Amino acid sequence: MSESQSQAIAYKPPLSFWQILSMSVGFFGIQHGFAIQFARMSSIYEKLGAKPDEIPLLWLAAPMTGLLVNPIVGYLSDRTWCWLGRRRPYFLGGAILSSIALFLMPYSSALWMAAGLLWILDASINISMGPFRAFVADKLSSSQVGTGYALQAVMIGLGGFLGNAIASIDWVARYPGLAAYGSSMHIQFFLCGIIFIVAVLFTVVTNSEDPPENIEEFERERKANAGVRHWAKETYEALFAMPGPMKRLAVVQFFTWMGLFCMWMYFSVTVAHHVFGATDPHSPLYEEGIAAASRAFAWQQVVSTAFAFLIPVLVKYIGRTWTHTLGLLCGGLGLGLVFFADQSFMLMITMTGVGIAWATILSMPYALIADYIPKEKYGIYMGVFNMFIVIPEILAAVALGWVMLNVFGNNHIYAVTIGGAFMLLAAFLVVGLRKYEKKA
């Protein structure tokens, strides 16, 4: 193959703003699956009899499915080509399964049922979500990839806002006719499931993917490299062949997501118990607290979405590394301030910091490593990179229960504030990435 041919193949034509945006509408839907579980799952567990120190293990589904599913889906999507494309079959299949799990979740009558459905939900979300990162890298040139990930952050923010807004509304009280379909919680899960599948369908229908340049060679390589053994070998090789920036950023991701997972597991019930003073998970006061936490999460997404529009400007003037450092500092301070919150308004202040952090967390790590990943292995490397999101979450799920019982006296609020400390540590560590940052 000549050099001119190679350059032609590597060239990616610039896409319009609306084309890039349509690639991320599916993320808008996926965020509803996350928003409703972060808003409601810990409260569902408490209503079904779980104690504070038992909650982390019940959340183990989220990181474990990420650890198992992400690398496999990344590997498979690199080797998939069918009438629907390379990444889009996974978008659609995961969305269908996720929506089914969301429809069934509010009917859980025992802890094992709720936990089992969460395993199905989170595995399905990972099937749908994982290839979205590689999808951006597949279609966008280096000059547009930062915009692509920033728009993903915008759409995630909008989806998170609407998902949490849905979770904060007492639908039956507002529209009594809906009582025929179940409780407000049933309506919340049903609406989030519908939006999830419709948004992903929009991205699937409005986007195309370029086939492999040589489909016969692609098929030969896929068959030659098929099987679990080759997947394990390639994952192992990718893990130990990570570029320097990716290794450094993996450590940053470890502490970042440890902090986030502490927040997701305990923020809603912390608000119910410690801000509203509820003691009975079945009381109206408890539900008011959960609704207030959902409004705070919704505000976090408003801030995140607004700040995402500022990210390209900040990157231009201070670079990607300092932009991410700023975000993590704001997030760590915000979670720390939850300890002092005694009314709903103060929750909005704390979530302002978390919203700024969330915008950079969703975009900057991927923008920082995009230029260092082999183009033909985006899927497998993104799967490996995401392992450093789920491994700290697994550690938190396994160990935090013991810490809650023996160190924190089952006081929810300490789990949230220690999450802030982890995020501040991540902010300190990300500064070391400056030497790897490529100038625009």
N, C-alpha and C positions, 0 to 999 in steps of 0.2 A: 504493500500500500504506500503510495507516495505521500510526501509531507503535506502537499496541498489537500489531498483527500482526507488526511487525518485532521487537519485544521477545520475542514468543512464539517466533518462529523462532530468535532468537539464544539463547534460554534452553536450557541443557543441564541436565537433571535430575541430581542427585547420584547417583553409582554406589556400590555397596557395595565394601568392601575386596576381596572375592573376585572381583567383576566386574572391578575394575581389575587385579587380579593376573592374571586369565585373559588379559587383553590382552597381557601381557608374557611368557607362557609360551613363545611362539615365539622370543623373544630367548634363552631358556635353550638352545634347540636350536641357534640360529645360532651361539652362542658355541663350540659344539663344532667348527664349521668353522674358527674362528679358532684355538682352543686347539691343535688337532692340527697346524695348519700352523706356528704359532709354535714348537711343541715339536720338530717333525720336519723342516721343509723345509730349513733350513740344513744339517742333518746329512745329508739326502738328497743335497743338492748336493755336499757334501764327499765323500760316498761315491762319487758319480759323477764325481769328479775336479776339482771347482771349487776355485780358490784363494781365500784370504780377500778379496782385492781384487776378485774376480769376483762375489762373493755379492750385493752391492747391486744390480747390474743384473739379476740373476736374480730379484730381489724386485720388479722394476719393475711387474709385473702388478698387485700390490695397489693402489698409488696410481693407476696409469693407468686401471684399470677403474673406480675410484671417481670419478675426474675425468670420465670419459666417460659412465658409466652413471647416477650419482646425479642430475645435473640432468635427464637425459632421463626417467628413471623418475618423478622428482618432478613434472615437467611432465605426463607422461601420466596419472599417477594422479590428478591434480587434475581431469582431463577424462574419467575412466573411470566408467562405471556399467553394470553388468551384473547377472545373477542372483546373482553372488557378492559384489557390492558395489563399492566404489571401491578400497580398498587391498588387500583380501584376495586378489584374483587375482595380485598381484605377490608376496605372501607365499608362496603355494603354488607358482607357477611357478618362482621362484628356488630354493625348497627342493628341488624335484625335480631340477633341474639340478645344484645343489650336491652333493646326495647321490650322484649318478652320478659326478661328478668325484672325490669322496672314495673311492668304491669302486675307481676305476681308478688313483689316485695311486701306491699302493705297487708297482704293476706297471711303473713307469717304469724303463727300461733305459738311458736316455741323458738328458743334460742337457736337450735340446730337448723331450723328452717330458714331463719333470717341470715345466719352465717353462711349456710349453703348457697342461698341465692346471691349473697354478696360475692362468693367465689365465682359463680357463673357470670355475674354482672361485670366484675373487674377483669376477668379473663377476656370477655367479649369486648370491653372497652379497649383493652390493650391490642386486640386483633385489629380493631378499627383505627385506633389512634397512632400506633407505631409507624406505619408506612407514610403517614402525613408528613413527617419530618423529611423522609427521603424523597417524597413527592416534590417538595420545594426544591431540594438540591438537584433532582432530576431535570426539572423544567427551567430553572432560572440560572442566569449567568452569575459570575462572582459579583458583578456590580449591582445586581438586583436581589441577591439572596438575603441580604440584611433586611431589605424592605419586605421580602416574603415572610421572614420569621417575625418581623415587627407586626405585620398585618395578622399573622396567626395570633399574636398576643392581643391585638385589638378584638378579634372575633371571639377569642376565649373570654376576654373581659366582658363583652356584650352578652355572651351565652351564660357566663357565671352570674351576671347581674340578673338576667331574666329568670334563671333557674332558682336563685335564692329569693327573688321577689315572689315567685310562685310558692316557694316553701314557707314564706312568711305570712301568707294570706289564709285566714279562716274562711275557706270557700263556702262551707255549708252555712255559716252565720250570715255571710254576705248574700248568698244566693240559695235560699232554703230548698228550692227545687232540686238542687244537686244531691240532697240527702238520699235520694232514691238510688244513687250510684255508690254510696258509701260515705265514709268520713272525709274530712278535709284532707287528711293524709293520703287517702286513696286517690282523690282528685289531683293532688300534687304530683304523685308518682305517675299517674296516667298522662298528665299534660307534659311532663318532662320526657316520657317515653315517646310520645307523638312527635314532639319537636326534634328529638334526637334523630329519628329515622328520616324525617322530611328534610332536615338540613343536610344530612349525609347524602341523601338521594340527589339533592341539588348539585353538590360538588361532583358526584359521579356522572350525572347527565350533562353538565355544562363544560366538562373538561375532557380532553383527549390525552393520550400518551403516545409517544413516538415508539414504533416497534424497533427491535434490535436491527442494526444495520445489515447483519448477515443472519437471517433467521435460522438457516440450516446449521451454521456453526454454533449459534446459541443453543439449539436443541441438542446438538451433540455434546456440548459442554455440560448442559443441564443433566443429561442422562449419565454422563461419565462421573459427575460429581454428586449424584443423588445419594441419599441414605443418611441415616443418623450418624454413622461414623465420620463421614466427610463433614457434616454440619458441626459435630463436636470438634473436629480437627481445625476447621476454619475459624470457629468461635475462639478456640484456644489460641490460635495464631494471632487473631485480631486483638485479643486481650493483651498479649505480651508484645505485640508490635505496635501498640498505640503510639502515635507521635507525642513528642514532649509536651506540647500544649494540652493535649487530651489527657495525659497522665496528671498534670498539675490540676487541671480543671475537674478531674474525677474526685480529687480530695475536697475541692470546694463544694462540689455537688453533694458529697457525702454529708457534710455538716449542714448545708442548706436544707436538704430534704429531711434530715433528722429533725430540724426545727419545725419545718412545715407539718410533718406527721404528728408531732406533739400537739400542734395547734388543731389540726383537723380532728384528732381523736377526742379532744377535751374542751375545745372552745365553747361549743354550744351548751354542753351540760355545765360548764363553769359559769356561763352567764345565767343559766336557770337557777343554779344553786347559790352562787356567791354574789351576783348582782341583784337578782330578784328575790333571793332568800327562800326559794322553794325547797321543800323537803320531800314531798310526795310526787313521784314521776307521773302520777295520774291526775294531778290537780290542775285546775285552770291556770294557776300562777306559774306552774312549770311550763305549760304550753306558751304562756306569754313570754317567758324567758327564751324558749327555743325560737319563737318568732322574732324576738329582738336580736338574737344571734344571727338569724337569717338575714335580717335587715342590715346588720353590720357587715356580713359577708357580701351582701349586694353592694353596699357602699364601697367596700374594698375593690370590687370589680369596676365600679364607676371610676375610681381613682386610677386603677390599673389601665383601663382603656384610654383615659385622658393622657396619662403619662406616656403610654406607648407612642402617641403622636409626637412627643417631645424627644423620644429616644434617638431618631436620626439626627436631630439638631445637636443633642449632647454628644453623640458619637463623633460628629464633625469637629467639635471644639475640644473635647477632652478625651476622646477615644473610647473604645469598647470596654477596656478594662476598668477605667475610672467610672464609667457609667454603671457598670455592674457593681462595683464597690459601693457607690452611692446608694444604689437600690437596696443592697443587703444591709447596710447600716440603718437605713430607714426601717426596714422590716424588723431587725433585731430590737431596735428601740421601741417600735410599736408593740411588739409582743411583751416586752418588759413592762410597758405601761398598763397592760391589762391588770396587773396586780393591784393598781391603785384605782381602777374603774369602779365607781359606785352608782352609776346611772347610765342610761342608754346613750346619752350624748357623748360621754367619755369613750364609749366603745367605738364611736365613729372616728374619734381622734386616733385611737390605737390602730384602727383598720386603715387609716390613711397611710401610715408608714408601711403596713403590710401590702397595701395595694401598689405602692411604688416599687417595692421589692418584687412583687409578683410579675410586674411588667418586664423587668429586666431578667428575671429568672426564666421566663418563657422565651426570650429572644437572644440575649447576649451569649449564653454558653454555646448555642448552636452556631451563631455567627462567628464566634471566636475560633471554632475548630473546623468550619466548613472547608477552608482552603487547604487543610492538612489531611483530609480523608481521601483515600483512593476513590475516584469517581465511580468505578464499577462495583464498589463494595459499600456504598452508602448505607444500604439496609442493614448489613451485618454489623458495621461499625456503630450505627445509631442504636442497634439492639444492645451491643456491648456497653456503649456509653450510658444507656438507660439502666444498666445493672447498678450503676453507682447512685441511682436514685432509689432503687428498691432495696439494696442491701442495708443501708442505714434504717430504712423503714422496718425491715425484718428484725433488726437488732432492737429497735424501739418496741416493736410488738412483743418480742420475747422477754426483754429485760425490764421494760418500764412498769409492768405489773408488779414485779417484786419491789422496785423502787417506790412505787405508789404506796404499797402496803407497809413497807418496813422503814422508809425514809420520810415520805411525805404524809404519812398517816391518812392515806386515801383522800387527800385534799386536792381536788381537781386543778385548782389555780396554779399550783406549783409546776405541774406538767406544762402548762402554757408558757409560764415565764422562763422555764429552763429551755424551752424551744427558742425563745429570743436570744439566750446566751449562745446557743449553737449557731444561730444566724450571724451574730456578731463575729464569732470566730471565723466563719466562712468569709466575711467581708475582709478580715485581716489577711486571709490566705490568698484571696484573689488578686491582691496587688502584685504578687510574684509573676503574674502572667504578662506584665507589661512588656517584657523583653521579647515575647513571642508575637506581639500584635503587629500585623501588617498594616502599613500605611495605606490609606485609601488613595 
